[in-house]
Amino acid sequence: MLFQGEATLEVAGKAVELRSGDYLFLPAGTSHMVRRVTNGALWLAVHLHPEPAGGEDSA
C-alpha cells in the first residue's frame, strides 16, 4: 500500500506505476524490484508466509 508519493516497480518484467492510495498484491515468488520512488514516499509492505501443506493442525 502506497500511502504517500509515487513509485515505479518492475513486476515480472513489466513496469507498474503506483500513486498515493494504490496497492499491489504480489503472490509469493513473484519477481519484483523497486525502480523509482518520490521523496517522502510512505508505504506499508506486509509479508505473509504460506501455511504448511495441510494447515498448522496437521501432524
VORO-99660 format. One record per residue: residue in three letters; x negated, y, z negated of N, C-alpha, C, CB in turn; residue number from 1. Coordinates in steps of 0.02 Angstrom, whole numbers. Atoms other than C-alpha are relative to their C-alpha. Glycine has a CB too. Layout:
<rs>
+-----+--------+--------+--------+--------+--------+--------+--------+--------+--------+--------+--------+--------+-----+
! res !   n.c1 !   n.c2 !   n.c3 !  ca.c1 !  ca.c2 !  ca.c3 !   c.c1 !   c.c2 !   c.c3 !  cb.c1 !  cb.c2 !  cb.c3 !   n !
+-----+--------+--------+--------+--------+--------+--------+--------+--------+--------+--------+--------+--------+-----+
! ALA !      X !      Y !      Z !      X !      Y !      Z !      X !      Y !      Z !      X !      Y !      Z ! NUM !
...
+-----+--------+--------+--------+--------+--------+--------+--------+--------+--------+--------+--------+--------+-----+
</rs>
This chain:
<rs>
+-----+--------+--------+--------+--------+--------+--------+--------+--------+--------+--------+--------+--------+-----+
! res !   n.c1 !   n.c2 !   n.c3 !  ca.c1 !  ca.c2 !  ca.c3 !   c.c1 !   c.c2 !   c.c3 !  cb.c1 !  cb.c2 !  cb.c3 !   n !
+-----+--------+--------+--------+--------+--------+--------+--------+--------+--------+--------+--------+--------+-----+
! MET !    -43 !    -59 !      0 !      0 !      0 !      0 !    -44 !     61 !      0 !     48 !      0 !    -61 !   1 !
! LEU !     37 !    -63 !     -4 !    -71 !    168 !     51 !     44 !     55 !    -29 !    -22 !     16 !     73 !   2 !
! PHE !    -41 !    -51 !     34 !     -5 !    299 !    -70 !    -14 !     70 !     26 !    -13 !     -3 !    -74 !   3 !
! GLN !     20 !    -67 !    -19 !   -100 !    448 !     -3 !    -54 !     -4 !     54 !    -27 !     41 !    -61 !   4 !
! GLY !     51 !     -3 !    -51 !   -201 !    490 !    153 !     16 !    -45 !     60 !    -66 !    -20 !    -28 !   5 !
! GLU !     -6 !     41 !    -61 !   -231 !    390 !    312 !    -59 !    -49 !      2 !      2 !     44 !     64 !   6 !
! ALA !     53 !     49 !     -6 !   -332 !    236 !    354 !      9 !    -38 !     66 !      1 !    -49 !    -60 !   7 !
! THR !     -1 !     44 !    -58 !   -377 !    130 !    504 !    -34 !    -64 !    -20 !    -36 !     33 !     62 !   8 !
! LEU !     28 !     66 !     13 !   -404 !    -55 !    480 !     -5 !    -39 !     65 !     44 !    -38 !    -52 !   9 !
! GLU !      3 !     47 !    -55 !   -457 !   -187 !    602 !     25 !    -67 !    -28 !    -73 !     -7 !     31 !  10 !
! VAL !    -31 !     61 !     23 !   -347 !   -340 !    579 !      3 !    -50 !     57 !     72 !     13 !    -29 !  11 !
! ALA !      2 !     52 !    -52 !   -382 !   -497 !    680 !    -18 !     31 !     68 !     67 !    -37 !      4 !  12 !
! GLY !     25 !    -30 !    -62 !   -472 !   -389 !    809 !     41 !     58 !     28 !     -3 !    -52 !     51 !  13 !
! LYS !    -43 !    -55 !    -24 !   -334 !   -256 !    827 !      0 !     57 !    -51 !     72 !    -25 !     13 !  14 !
! ALA !     -2 !    -59 !     44 !   -331 !    -78 !    757 !     70 !      8 !    -28 !    -22 !     64 !     39 !  15 !
! VAL !    -64 !    -13 !     34 !   -194 !    -43 !    629 !     -7 !     66 !    -36 !     19 !    -58 !    -50 !  16 !
! GLU !      1 !    -67 !     30 !   -159 !    137 !    579 !     50 !      0 !    -58 !     18 !     55 !     52 !  17 !
! LEU !    -43 !     -7 !     58 !    -89 !    168 !    405 !      3 !     73 !    -21 !    -24 !    -44 !    -58 !  18 !
! ARG !     -9 !    -67 !     27 !    -17 !    331 !    338 !     33 !     -5 !    -68 !     44 !     44 !     48 !  19 !
! SER !    -29 !     -1 !     67 !     43 !    380 !    165 !     70 !    -33 !      0 !      5 !     72 !    -26 !  20 !
! GLY !    -63 !     36 !      5 !    185 !    262 !    115 !      2 !    -66 !     38 !     55 !     44 !     26 !  21 !
! ASP !      2 !     62 !    -38 !    136 !    122 !    235 !    -30 !    -56 !    -42 !    -40 !      9 !     65 !  22 !
! TYR !     31 !     58 !     33 !     94 !    -53 !    177 !    -12 !    -54 !     52 !     45 !    -26 !    -57 !  23 !
! LEU !     19 !     53 !    -46 !     22 !   -208 !    257 !    -10 !    -64 !    -40 !    -65 !     18 !     39 !  24 !
! PHE !     10 !     65 !     32 !     32 !   -392 !    209 !    -47 !    -40 !     45 !     68 !    -37 !    -10 !  25 !
! LEU !     48 !     41 !    -37 !   -117 !   -497 !    261 !      0 !    -71 !    -30 !    -72 !     31 !     -2 !  26 !
! PRO !      4 !     69 !     26 !    -99 !   -686 !    242 !    -72 !    -19 !    -15 !     32 !    -49 !     51 !  27 !
! ALA !     67 !     24 !     18 !   -247 !   -773 !    161 !    -38 !    -23 !     62 !      4 !    -58 !    -52 !  28 !
! GLY !     42 !     21 !    -55 !   -390 !   -797 !    282 !      2 !     45 !     61 !     18 !    -68 !     20 !  29 !
! THR !     -4 !    -46 !    -57 !   -341 !   -654 !    399 !    -62 !     44 !      1 !     65 !     43 !     -4 !  30 !
! SER !     59 !    -42 !     -8 !   -497 !   -567 !    465 !     21 !     73 !     -1 !    -37 !    -18 !     66 !  31 !
! HIS !    -17 !    -71 !      3 !   -492 !   -382 !    419 !    -60 !     41 !    -24 !     61 !     12 !    -46 !  32 !
! MET !     53 !    -46 !     18 !   -605 !   -231 !    396 !     28 !     71 !     -1 !    -61 !     -7 !     49 !  33 !
! VAL !    -19 !    -70 !      2 !   -579 !    -51 !    343 !    -47 !     38 !     46 !     -2 !     29 !    -74 !  34 !
! ARG !     40 !    -38 !    -48 !   -639 !     60 !    486 !     -6 !     73 !    -17 !     29 !     -8 !     69 !  35 !
! ARG !      1 !    -72 !     13 !   -591 !    235 !    428 !     51 !     15 !    -54 !     16 !     40 !     64 !  36 !
! VAL !    -47 !    -26 !     49 !   -510 !    322 !    279 !    -10 !     76 !     -5 !     -9 !    -34 !    -69 !  37 !
! THR !      7 !    -72 !     10 !   -474 !    505 !    249 !    -23 !     13 !    -72 !     67 !     37 !     14 !  38 !
! ASN !     20 !    -20 !     68 !   -546 !    597 !     99 !     61 !      0 !    -45 !    -35 !     70 !      1 !  39 !
! GLY !    -54 !      0 !     48 !   -438 !    570 !    -53 !     51 !    -56 !     11 !     35 !     65 !      1 !  40 !
! ALA !    -47 !     55 !    -11 !   -354 !    413 !     15 !      6 !    -40 !    -65 !    -25 !    -46 !     58 !  41 !
! LEU !    -14 !     37 !     61 !   -273 !    315 !   -125 !     43 !    -60 !     18 !     36 !     44 !    -54 !  42 !
! TRP !    -39 !     59 !    -17 !   -217 !    136 !   -106 !     -5 !    -53 !    -54 !    -21 !    -28 !     65 !  43 !
! LEU !     -3 !     56 !     47 !   -174 !    -20 !   -202 !     -3 !    -64 !     41 !     65 !      3 !    -44 !  44 !
! ALA !      6 !     65 !    -32 !   -230 !   -192 !   -146 !     13 !    -53 !    -53 !    -71 !    -10 !     33 !  45 !
! VAL !    -17 !     56 !     45 !   -155 !   -346 !   -229 !    -23 !    -63 !     33 !     76 !     -2 !    -18 !  46 !
! HIS !     26 !     62 !    -27 !   -245 !   -510 !   -203 !     34 !    -58 !    -36 !    -78 !     -5 !     -8 !  47 !
! LEU !    -34 !     58 !     28 !   -141 !   -667 !   -230 !    -36 !    -63 !     20 !     74 !     -2 !     22 !  48 !
! HIS !     31 !     64 !    -15 !   -215 !   -839 !   -242 !     54 !    -53 !      9 !    -50 !    -21 !    -56 !  49 !
! PRO !    -53 !     50 !    -11 !   -111 !   -980 !   -169 !      0 !    -53 !    -55 !    -10 !    -34 !     69 !  50 !
! GLU !     -5 !     54 !     50 !    -47 !  -1113 !   -288 !    -28 !    -64 !     30 !     74 !    -11 !    -22 !  51 !
! PRO !     23 !     65 !    -25 !   -124 !  -1285 !   -276 !     58 !    -39 !     31 !    -32 !    -41 !    -58 !  52 !
! ALA !    -52 !     41 !    -32 !    -29 !  -1409 !   -167 !     41 !    -35 !    -54 !    -31 !    -52 !     48 !  53 !
! GLY !    -43 !     32 !     49 !    122 !  -1472 !   -265 !     16 !     45 !    -59 !    -32 !    -63 !    -24 !  54 !
! GLY !    -14 !    -47 !     55 !    126 !  -1320 !   -381 !    -43 !    -12 !    -60 !     72 !     -5 !    -21 !  55 !
! GLU !     42 !      5 !     60 !     48 !  -1296 !   -551 !     19 !    -58 !    -46 !      4 !     64 !    -39 !  56 !
! ASP !    -23 !     53 !     45 !    152 !  -1432 !   -636 !    -21 !    -69 !     22 !     74 !      3 !     -5 !  57 !
! SER !     18 !     67 !    -23 !     83 !  -1574 !   -531 !    -62 !    -23 !    -37 !    -13 !      0 !     77 !  58 !
! ALA !     56 !     28 !     38 !    -39 !  -1690 !   -617 !    -50 !    -33 !     46 !     24 !    -50 !    -51 !  59 !
+-----+--------+--------+--------+--------+--------+--------+--------+--------+--------+--------+--------+--------+-----+
</rs>
